[in-house]
């Protein structure tokens, strides 16, 4: 069940189906942003998705999902293929640069929904790809 939930979350991401993606989350979801802060709540996550949609076009490929025996925690490893559309706050100018990055994500699952999402990727690698 948890493995299917995480797979559904990323299928919604790839389809840019934000309502379906948000439906995978608890109301009080905790989102640990890569090398950034921690945000709480589905509304904050929706705002994050809106910023991402404005600044980036991304697709998850090579997804592998792993789940603990009790189904309460999960992890995903994948490759993100993206294009940098509009400059994001504090980041280099955007000119449609493309990038490919390995990503790791960790999840806490509660009552059939994702209660925590923690993402990790190499920001220096991304910066080198979009600045080159």
N, C-alpha and C positions, 0 to 999 in steps of 0.2 A: 504494500500500500504506500509506504513512504517513498520507495523507489519510483513508483508511478507518479506520485505527487511532484517530485523533483523533475522528472522527465516532462510532465505537463507544464510546469513552470517555465522550462526552457523552450518547449514547443510554442508557448504563448509569446515568449520573448522573440523567437524567430519570426513569428507571424505579426509582430508589432501589435498584438492583441492585449493592450494594457488592462482592460477590465478582467480578462481571463487570468492574466498574471496576478493582478491584485486579489482575485478571488482565491488564489492559492495561499494567501497570507492571513495570519491572525490580525485582528484589529490593532493589537498592541505590538506588532512585529518590531523587532530590533534589527536595524540595518547598520552593519559595520562597513563603512566605505573604505576602499583600498587607500591606505596611507592618509586617511582622513578621519573624520569624526564618527560619532555614533548618533543615528537618528532613530526615533521611536514613533511608531504609528503608521497605519496604512496611508493616511493623508500625506505624511512626510515622504513616504515611498512613492506615492503618486507624483509629487512635485519633483522628486529625483528623476523619475521616468520621463517627465515632461522635459526636463533639462537635457537628459540623455538623447531624447528624440530630436531635439533642436540642434544639438551639437554633433551627434554621431549617427552613423548608420552601421549597425553591427549585426553579425550573425554568429551563432554558436555552432561549431562543427566538432566532430570527433568526441562527442559527449560520452563520458563514462561516469556512472552514478554508483556510489557505494553507500550502504546503509548498515547501521549497527544491528545486532541481532534483535534488540528490543524495538527497533524502528523509531527510536526517539532522536537519533542523530544521523546525519547523512553528510556525504561529501560528493563533490562533482569535480571532475577534471575535464577541461575542454580547451579548444583553440578558438579564440575570438578573431574573426576577420572583420575589419572595420574600415570606415572612411570617416575622416575628420571634416565635418561640414562647416561648422561655425565655431569661432574661438570660444573656448570655455574659460571662465574666470581664472586668471592667474596662469594660464597655459599659453603656449606659443600660438601665433596666428594660424588660422585654418585656411587651407587652399585645396581642399579635397584630397589630402594625403591619405594613402592607404596604409594599413598596418595589420600585422598578424602577431598575436601574443598567446602564450600559454597562460591559462587562468586556473586557479583553484578556488573552490567555494565550499563553505561549511554551513550546515543547517542544523537548527534545533526544530523538532517537530512536536506539535502539541494538538491533540484532538483533531487529527487529520489535516492540519494546516501548518505552514511554515511559520515558526515563531521567531526565528533568528536567521539572518543571512549575513555571512561574513565573506567578503571577496578579497582575493590576493592576486596581484600580477606585478610584473616588474615595471614600475613607472619609468625608470631610467631607460629601459629598452623602448618603451612607447615614445618617450621624448626624443630619443635618437632617431626613431623611424619617422616621426612627423617633422623633425627639424632638419633632416638630411636633404 
